[in-house]
């Protein structure tokens, strides 16, 4: 089991770096390929992106079911492999066939997304909550590191060799991620009797663990949904500040804060594990939700929300809240849950929040609800503050009642 833990904490973050970098490189070039090389208009190219996101969300359930049956690593490898095929086919497609690799890529992403987080959590049952959080946090840092370097790397390759070569490079990085994920899977082939001995340790009752997951999901749903839509508010302010703020610099704020704060949190949690002090992940989720609510507020204030200081303050606070809320939410959502249920829970959560976010975006962009953006913002502020405070107050009680093995 020690080999599994080392593989999860060292190998999976590298998989996340390579996969994320490849995906965002390819995604950056997809629009250019569709418009510049294939001659699509802006509306058609935008619709292709929407199809990619929608199919990916739908494939989440398939990914969760496959991971429940085969294990998260096998589904992770399969999802990345399909993404390789999608990116490798894109440069050869004309406008009539380009939807084929887009669908393959979307299916691959849907299979991959729940499996990565479930695999990062699986080797760390009770009482290793701190290490489980560190494992997921390191993979989340890897995901953001890949996203941070993807755009400048894609631009450099495109300037040197063209758009289609960027897609080949993305496919190559995806292939490396699949090979590395297979290596992590090989490290998991430990002796069954060693795993069995560890499973004999006292564990929290599954009914209480699932109850805790439900409570956490209910409290975190609205703040998370509204946080995802806060991006619209930031983009509105950024458009109004054209010429006063570099877009590339602004887009680098979020992953830079996540990476920096994430490494600091990982070091603190590692020290707490050595000292045998368990910090309830729910408490950190509560603090993160508070920050997500506070981070949205500056963008909604009359006369202040459209200024550069408000935008920068919002971006920094939201990023700080994100690195607390999202990885630690995932750690507690799937923590101590039966291994076969974990990827299903992650898939359902991503589908609910991602689908809800897409629905809100459609209602706002269609003009059906013209005041939806500010309303969503204020709902995010209120729900983040209330639900975050509730989790902070109840975290230690819930930890003792739901997640500690009972005599």
C-alpha positions, 0 to 999 in steps of 0.5 A: 500500500505504501507503493500505491501512496507514493505513486498517487502523490508523485505520479498522478500530479505529473499525469495531471501536468501533462494532460492539462497542458496538452488539453489546453494547448489543443483547446487554444488551437481548436478555435484557430483551426476551425476559423483560420484553416477550415473557414468556419464562422465565429458562431459555428466555431463557438457551437463546436466548443459548446458541443465539446463541453456538453458531450464531455459532461454527458460522458462523465456518467459513463466514466464514473460507471466504468471506473466503478467497474474497472477501477479509476486508473484503467478509466483514466488511461482510457480517457487520456488515450481517447484524447490522444486520438482526438487531437491526433485526428484533428489536423487531418479533418476537413470541415465536414468531418471535424466533428468526429475527433471533437466527439472522441476528445469530448468522450475522453475528457468525460472518462478522465475527469472523475477518475483522476480525483478518485485515483488520487484519493483511493489509497488514503483511507482513515486515518490518513485524511491529511495525506488524502487531501495532500494527494488531491491537492498535488494533482490539482496543482499539477492541473493548474501548472499545466494550464499555466504553461499551455498558452505560451507553449502553444503560441511558441509552437504555432509561431514556429511550425503552425497550428496543426503542429500544435495539435500533434504536440498536444497529442504527444503530451497526452500520450506521455500522460497515458504512459505515465498513468499506466506506470502508476497503475503498474505500481498499484499491483501490490500483493493482495494480502498486504492490502487486505491487512490494511483494510482490517483497520477500523473504518467509518461506517459507510452510511455515515460517510455517505450522509456526510458527503450529502450534507457537504454537497448540499452546502457547497452546491450554490456557492460552487455554481455561482463561483463558476459563473463569477468568471462572466463578471470578471470578463465584463470588467476586463473588457471595460479595462481594455488597454489597462490590463494585459489579458495574459497577465490576468489569466496567469493570476488564478493558476499562480495563486493556486500553485503557490498557496497549494504547495504551502498547504501541502507542506502544512498538511504534511507536517500535521500528518507527521505530528498525528494531528488530523485537520478536518477537510470540511473546515478548509472547505468552509473557509474556501466557500467564505472566500469565494463569497467574499471574492465575488463581492468587489465586482458587484459594488456600484462605482467600484466593481468596474475598477482594476483594483476590484478586479485584481482583489477579486481574482486573488481572493477567488483563487485563494478560495478555490484552492481551499474549497475545491481540492478539500471538497473532493477529498472529503466527498470521496474520503472513506467512501467505498472505492467503487462509489468514489468516481461515481460521486465525483462524476455526479458532482461535476455533472451537476455543477458543470451542467448548472453553470452551462444552463445559467450561461445559456439563460444569460446569453440568450437574453431570457433573464437579463439580470441573471449575472448580478443576481447570480453574483449576489447569490454566490456572495450570500450562499458562500458566506452562510454555507461557509460559516455553517461548515466552519462551525460544524466541521469538528462536530461532523468529523467526530460524529460521521468520520471517526470509527465508532466503538 
